[in-house]
Amino acid sequence: MRFTREQQEFAVAVREFCAAECKTLQQRDLLTEGGTLANSPVILDKFAGLGWLAVSLPEEYGGGGAGMVEECIFLEESARGLAPITAYSTGLTAAQTYLRYGTEEQKRTIVGNMASGKLEAIALSEPGAGSDLGGVRIKAELVDDHYVINGQKTWISAAHIAEHILLLARTDTTGSKHQGLTLFMVPTDTPGLEIHEIKTMEARTCNDLYFTDVAVPASAVVGTPNQAWRHLMRGLSVERLIIATMALGGAQRSLDDVIAFVTEREQFGHKISSFQAIRHRIADLATEIAFAKSFVYEVAERIDAGEEDNLNREGSMAKLKCTEIAKKTALEAMQMMGGYGYTREYGMEEQVRRSLAPPIYGGTNEIQREIISKSLGL
């Protein structure tokens, strides 16, 4: 697709902001306490002040009122610019469910939070239920006019800095494993909810959640009780497109950085960029990224045209391809940079670490391949 002049200007504005605010390692370290935080309140506040957060969410609830194309521009350019706001995408994904099934109050709260730089989280996975969400066991029991929640969730991104958890819990055990599931909007300061960090290769992102007699009112239900599976299966194309677009930005950043390196570095009396083996590897990566970008924005454009519910295959394809090319580009770039690729100073080791999780979360890429193959009648 071809961007409008306004969309082009928006992309340039986000790119220039990131170049000014978080281009160098020193800048990012100041924003993230030496790289230990994945999200910077300072950058989130500045993005909010510019009106760039929740840009695709409805104006009537406090969003920007633009489309998915504009949202993808923001996600791509902020990821390319290494803006420390990774949890924003999690909240954006949660907002899609609230907008489809939430009450008016829930919609206003979530969208308002997103637009102002506050974060939201989603709690689906459990120790025994990752790709198979039908295996969810955490229980929410209706007692008089409220629900009492007990159980554990794991791998929950941004829960420690979120305002609310969009929680998937089992409310009925009489039907099949895909029946009897309900979504809840749970404030993170609710008594009985404990949030514990899971230490990983990256800055703090993931958490274990423990619910012990956590009480929430019946009004905390999002959508129809016992129908969460149906709710979650709709609109997955947007969630996967969000992940794909951030991965696309990461791939582009890795490409930018390796090109900058090989055009500066000399070996055997020549710029590394003059060696055919290097040039061709970079050409291949650039080609794959260009094709992935074209597909991402085609899907975004079709979502804006109202085709969201018919794009599950395309959403899976975008997520699969972009997360794979982001990982491939970072690893190839590290190899081409030699020892410098391993150093924190040059940043490629961070790009490698960032690229490893996206093929796993949001539905593993093995699951995406199953979805694609089934859509082809296989």
C-alpha positions as CSV (number, residue, x, y, z in Angstrom):
1,M,0.0,0.0,0.0
2,R,1.0,3.6,-0.4
3,F,0.9,5.8,2.7
4,T,-0.9,9.1,2.6
5,R,1.1,12.3,3.2
6,E,-0.3,12.4,6.8
7,Q,0.8,8.8,7.4
8,Q,4.2,9.5,6.0
9,E,4.6,12.5,8.3
10,F,3.4,10.5,11.3
11,A,6.1,7.8,10.6
12,V,8.8,10.5,10.3
13,A,7.6,12.2,13.5
14,V,7.8,8.9,15.5
15,R,11.2,8.1,14.0
16,E,12.6,11.5,14.8
17,F,11.3,11.4,18.3
18,C,13.0,8.0,18.9
19,A,16.2,9.3,17.4
20,A,16.2,12.3,19.8
21,E,15.0,10.5,23.0
22,C,16.4,6.9,22.9
23,K,18.9,6.5,20.1
24,T,22.0,5.9,22.3
25,L,22.6,3.2,24.8
26,Q,23.3,5.9,27.4
27,Q,19.8,7.5,26.8
28,R,18.1,4.1,27.0
29,D,20.0,3.2,30.2
30,L,18.8,6.4,31.9
31,L,15.2,5.6,30.9
32,T,15.3,2.0,32.0
33,E,17.5,1.9,35.1
34,G,20.5,0.5,33.3
35,G,18.4,-1.7,31.0
36,T,16.6,-3.5,33.8
37,L,13.2,-2.2,32.9
38,A,11.4,-2.9,29.6
39,N,9.1,0.1,29.9
40,S,9.9,3.8,30.6
41,P,7.1,5.9,32.2
42,V,9.0,9.0,30.9
43,I,8.6,7.8,27.2
44,L,5.1,6.7,27.8
45,D,4.1,10.1,29.2
46,K,5.7,11.9,26.3
47,F,4.0,9.6,23.7
48,A,0.7,10.2,25.6
49,G,1.3,14.0,25.5
50,L,1.8,13.8,21.7
51,G,-1.5,11.9,21.3
52,W,0.2,8.9,19.8
53,L,-0.9,6.2,22.3
54,A,-4.2,4.5,21.6
55,V,-4.1,6.2,18.2
56,S,-6.4,3.5,16.7
57,L,-8.9,3.3,19.5
58,P,-12.2,5.1,19.3
59,E,-12.4,8.8,20.1
60,E,-15.6,8.4,22.0
61,Y,-13.7,6.5,24.7
62,G,-10.6,8.7,24.7
63,G,-8.6,7.2,21.9
64,G,-7.1,8.8,18.8
65,G,-9.8,7.6,16.4
66,A,-7.4,6.7,13.6
67,G,-7.1,3.3,11.9
68,M,-5.0,0.2,12.2
69,V,-2.6,1.5,9.6
70,E,-1.7,4.4,11.8
71,E,-1.3,2.1,14.8
72,C,1.0,-0.2,12.9
73,I,3.1,2.9,11.8
74,F,3.5,3.8,15.5
75,L,4.3,0.2,16.6
76,E,6.8,-0.3,13.8
77,E,8.6,3.0,14.2
78,S,8.7,2.9,18.0
79,A,10.1,-0.7,17.9
80,R,12.6,0.3,15.2
81,G,13.6,3.2,17.4
82,L,14.0,1.0,20.5
83,A,11.5,3.0,22.5
84,P,11.1,1.2,25.9
85,I,7.4,0.8,25.7
86,T,7.1,-3.0,25.0
87,A,4.1,-3.4,27.3
88,Y,2.0,-0.9,25.3
89,S,1.3,-3.7,22.8
90,T,-0.1,-6.0,25.5
91,G,-2.5,-3.3,26.6
92,L,-3.4,-2.6,23.0
93,T,-4.3,-6.3,22.5
94,A,-6.4,-6.3,25.7
95,A,-8.2,-3.2,24.6
96,Q,-9.5,-5.1,21.5
97,T,-11.4,-7.5,23.7
98,Y,-12.8,-4.8,25.9
99,L,-14.0,-2.8,22.9
100,R,-15.8,-5.9,21.5
101,Y,-17.3,-7.2,24.7
102,G,-16.8,-4.8,27.6
103,T,-19.3,-2.5,29.2
104,E,-19.3,1.2,28.5
105,E,-17.5,1.8,31.7
106,Q,-14.9,-0.8,31.0
107,K,-14.3,0.6,27.5
108,R,-13.9,4.2,28.9
109,T,-11.5,3.0,31.6
110,I,-9.2,0.9,29.4
111,V,-9.0,3.2,26.4
112,G,-8.5,6.2,28.7
113,N,-5.7,4.4,30.5
114,M,-4.0,3.5,27.3
115,A,-4.2,7.0,25.9
116,S,-2.7,8.5,29.1
117,G,0.2,6.1,29.2
118,K,-1.1,3.6,31.7
119,L,-0.7,0.0,31.0
120,E,-2.9,-3.1,30.9
121,A,-2.2,-6.8,31.0
122,I,-3.8,-10.1,29.9
123,A,-3.6,-13.3,31.9
124,L,-4.3,-16.4,29.9
125,S,-1.5,-19.0,30.3
126,E,-1.1,-21.3,33.3
127,P,1.6,-23.8,34.4
128,G,-0.4,-26.5,32.6
129,A,-2.1,-24.4,29.9
130,G,-0.1,-22.5,27.3
131,S,-1.0,-23.1,23.7
132,D,-4.0,-25.2,24.9
133,L,-6.1,-22.6,26.7
134,G,-8.8,-25.1,27.0
135,G,-6.7,-26.5,29.8
136,V,-7.3,-23.4,32.0
137,R,-7.9,-24.5,35.6
138,I,-8.0,-21.3,37.7
139,K,-11.5,-21.0,39.2
140,A,-13.8,-18.1,39.6
141,E,-16.8,-19.1,41.7
142,L,-20.0,-17.0,41.9
143,V,-20.9,-16.3,45.5
144,D,-23.9,-14.1,45.9
145,D,-23.2,-10.9,43.9
146,H,-19.4,-11.4,43.4
147,Y,-16.9,-13.9,42.1
148,V,-14.1,-15.5,44.2
149,I,-11.0,-16.4,42.2
150,N,-8.4,-19.0,43.2
151,G,-5.4,-20.3,41.2
152,Q,-2.3,-19.4,39.3
153,K,-1.4,-17.7,36.0
154,T,2.1,-17.6,34.5
155,W,4.1,-15.8,31.9
156,I,2.0,-12.7,32.3
157,S,3.6,-9.7,30.6
158,A,3.5,-6.3,32.3
159,A,1.3,-7.4,35.2
160,H,3.6,-5.7,37.7
161,I,3.0,-2.3,36.0
162,A,-0.5,-2.7,34.7
163,E,-3.7,-1.1,36.0
164,H,-5.9,-4.2,35.4
165,I,-5.6,-7.8,34.4
166,L,-7.8,-9.2,31.7
167,L,-8.2,-12.6,33.3
168,L,-9.4,-15.9,31.8
169,A,-10.9,-18.2,34.4
170,R,-13.1,-21.3,34.6
171,T,-16.6,-20.6,35.9
172,D,-18.2,-23.9,34.9
173,T,-16.9,-27.4,34.7
174,T,-19.9,-29.3,33.4
175,G,-19.2,-28.8,29.7
176,S,-16.3,-29.4,27.4
177,K,-12.9,-27.8,28.1
178,H,-13.7,-24.9,25.8
179,Q,-17.0,-24.2,27.6
180,G,-17.4,-22.6,31.0
181,L,-14.6,-20.0,30.6
182,T,-15.2,-16.3,31.5
183,L,-13.1,-13.1,31.2
184,F,-12.8,-10.7,34.1
185,M,-11.4,-7.2,34.6
186,V,-9.3,-7.4,37.8
187,P,-7.5,-4.4,39.2
188,T,-3.9,-5.2,40.1
189,D,-4.3,-3.8,43.6
190,T,-7.1,-6.2,44.5
191,P,-6.5,-8.0,47.9
192,G,-5.4,-11.6,47.5
193,L,-3.6,-11.0,44.2
194,E,0.2,-11.5,44.3
195,I,2.5,-10.7,41.4
196,H,6.0,-12.3,41.3
197,E,8.7,-11.7,38.7
198,I,9.9,-14.4,36.4
199,K,13.5,-13.8,35.6
200,T,14.3,-14.1,31.9
201,M,17.0,-13.1,29.4
202,E,15.3,-9.7,29.0
203,A,14.5,-6.8,31.2
204,R,11.6,-7.4,33.6
205,T,8.6,-8.4,31.6
206,C,6.9,-11.7,32.8
207,N,5.3,-12.6,36.0
208,D,3.6,-15.4,37.9
209,L,0.2,-14.4,39.4
210,Y,-1.3,-16.0,42.4
211,F,-5.0,-15.6,43.3
212,T,-6.1,-16.4,46.8
213,D,-9.7,-15.7,47.5
214,V,-9.6,-12.7,45.2
215,A,-13.1,-11.2,45.2
216,V,-14.4,-9.1,42.2
217,P,-18.0,-7.9,41.6
218,A,-20.2,-9.5,39.0
219,S,-19.7,-6.3,37.0
220,A,-16.1,-7.3,36.5
221,V,-17.2,-9.9,33.9
222,V,-16.1,-8.9,30.4
223,G,-18.6,-10.1,27.8
224,T,-20.9,-13.1,28.5
225,P,-20.2,-15.5,31.4
226,N,-19.0,-18.9,30.2
227,Q,-18.4,-17.7,26.6
228,A,-14.8,-16.5,26.8
229,W,-13.5,-19.0,24.4
230,R,-15.8,-17.6,21.7
231,H,-14.8,-14.1,22.6
232,L,-11.1,-14.9,22.4
233,M,-11.3,-16.6,19.1
234,R,-12.7,-13.5,17.5
235,G,-10.4,-10.7,16.5
236,L,-7.2,-12.7,16.8
237,S,-6.0,-11.2,13.5
238,V,-5.5,-7.8,15.3
239,E,-3.5,-9.4,18.2
240,R,-1.2,-11.2,15.8
241,L,-0.8,-8.2,13.6
242,I,0.3,-6.1,16.6
243,I,3.0,-8.7,17.4
244,A,4.0,-8.9,13.8
245,T,4.4,-5.2,13.4
246,M,6.6,-4.8,16.5
247,A,8.8,-7.6,15.2
248,L,8.9,-5.9,11.8
249,G,10.3,-2.8,13.5
250,G,12.8,-4.9,15.3
251,A,14.0,-6.5,12.1
252,Q,14.4,-3.2,10.5
253,R,16.4,-1.9,13.4
254,S,18.8,-4.9,13.2
255,L,19.2,-4.3,9.5
256,D,19.8,-0.6,10.0
257,D,22.5,-1.3,12.6
258,V,24.3,-4.0,10.7
259,I,24.4,-1.8,7.5
260,A,25.9,1.0,9.6
261,F,28.5,-1.3,11.0
262,V,29.7,-3.0,7.8
263,T,30.0,0.4,6.0
264,E,32.3,1.6,8.8
265,R,34.3,-1.5,9.7
266,E,37.4,-2.5,7.7
267,Q,39.1,-5.9,7.3
268,F,41.9,-6.9,4.9
269,G,42.2,-3.2,3.8
270,H,38.5,-3.0,2.7
271,K,35.2,-2.0,4.1
272,I,33.3,-5.2,5.1
273,S,30.4,-3.9,3.0
274,S,32.5,-4.5,-0.1
275,F,32.6,-8.2,0.4
276,Q,30.1,-10.0,-1.7
277,A,29.2,-12.6,0.9
278,I,28.2,-9.7,3.3
279,R,26.4,-7.7,0.6
280,H,24.3,-10.6,-0.5
281,R,23.3,-11.6,3.0
282,I,22.1,-8.1,3.7
283,A,20.3,-7.9,0.3
284,D,18.4,-11.1,1.2
285,L,17.4,-9.8,4.6
286,A,16.3,-6.4,3.2
287,T,14.2,-8.2,0.6
288,E,12.4,-10.4,3.2
289,I,11.8,-7.4,5.4
290,A,10.3,-5.4,2.5
291,F,7.9,-8.2,1.5
292,A,6.9,-8.7,5.2
293,K,6.2,-5.0,5.6
294,S,4.1,-4.9,2.4
295,F,2.0,-7.8,3.8
296,V,1.6,-6.3,7.3
297,Y,0.2,-3.1,5.9
298,E,-2.1,-4.9,3.5
299,V,-3.6,-6.8,6.5
300,A,-3.9,-3.5,8.5
301,E,-5.6,-1.8,5.5
302,R,-8.1,-4.7,5.3
303,I,-8.8,-4.5,9.0
304,D,-9.6,-0.8,8.5
305,A,-11.9,-1.9,5.7
306,G,-14.0,-4.0,8.1
307,E,-12.5,-7.5,7.2
308,E,-11.1,-8.2,10.7
309,D,-13.1,-11.3,11.3
310,N,-12.0,-12.9,8.0
311,L,-8.3,-12.5,8.4
312,N,-7.3,-15.2,10.9
313,R,-5.1,-16.9,8.3
314,E,-3.5,-13.6,7.3
315,G,-2.9,-12.6,10.9
316,S,-1.2,-15.9,11.6
317,M,0.9,-15.5,8.4
318,A,2.0,-12.0,9.5
319,K,2.9,-13.1,13.0
320,L,4.8,-16.1,11.7
321,K,6.8,-14.4,9.0
322,C,7.6,-11.2,10.9
323,T,8.8,-12.9,14.1
324,E,10.9,-15.3,12.1
325,I,12.5,-12.6,10.0
326,A,13.2,-10.5,13.1
327,K,15.0,-13.4,14.8
328,K,16.9,-14.3,11.5
329,T,18.0,-10.7,10.9
330,A,19.3,-10.2,14.5
331,L,21.2,-13.5,14.4
332,E,22.6,-12.9,10.9
333,A,23.6,-9.3,11.9
334,M,25.4,-10.6,15.0
335,Q,27.4,-13.0,12.9
336,M,28.3,-10.3,10.4
337,M,29.4,-8.0,13.2
338,G,31.7,-10.6,14.7
339,G,32.7,-10.1,18.3
340,Y,31.2,-6.6,18.4
341,G,27.8,-8.3,17.9
342,Y,28.1,-9.8,21.3
343,T,28.8,-6.5,23.1
344,R,26.2,-4.4,24.9
345,E,27.7,-1.3,23.4
346,Y,26.7,-2.1,19.8
347,G,23.2,-3.2,20.8
348,M,22.9,-6.3,18.6
349,E,22.9,-8.7,21.5
350,E,19.8,-6.9,22.8
351,Q,18.2,-7.3,19.5
352,V,18.9,-11.0,19.5
353,R,17.4,-11.3,23.0
354,R,14.3,-9.3,22.0
355,S,13.8,-11.5,18.9
356,L,13.6,-14.8,20.7
357,A,10.4,-14.5,22.6
358,P,7.9,-13.3,19.9
359,P,7.9,-16.6,18.0
360,I,6.7,-18.2,21.3
361,Y,4.1,-15.8,22.8
362,G,0.8,-14.7,21.3
363,G,0.4,-18.3,20.1
364,T,3.6,-20.1,19.2
365,N,4.7,-20.2,15.6
366,E,4.0,-23.9,15.5
367,I,0.4,-23.0,16.4
368,Q,0.3,-20.4,13.6
369,R,1.5,-23.0,11.1
370,E,-1.3,-25.3,12.2
371,I,-3.9,-22.5,11.8
372,I,-2.5,-21.7,8.3
373,S,-2.4,-25.3,7.2
374,K,-6.0,-25.9,8.4
375,S,-7.2,-22.8,6.5
376,L,-5.7,-24.4,3.4
377,G,-7.8,-27.5,3.9
378,L,-4.9,-29.7,5.1
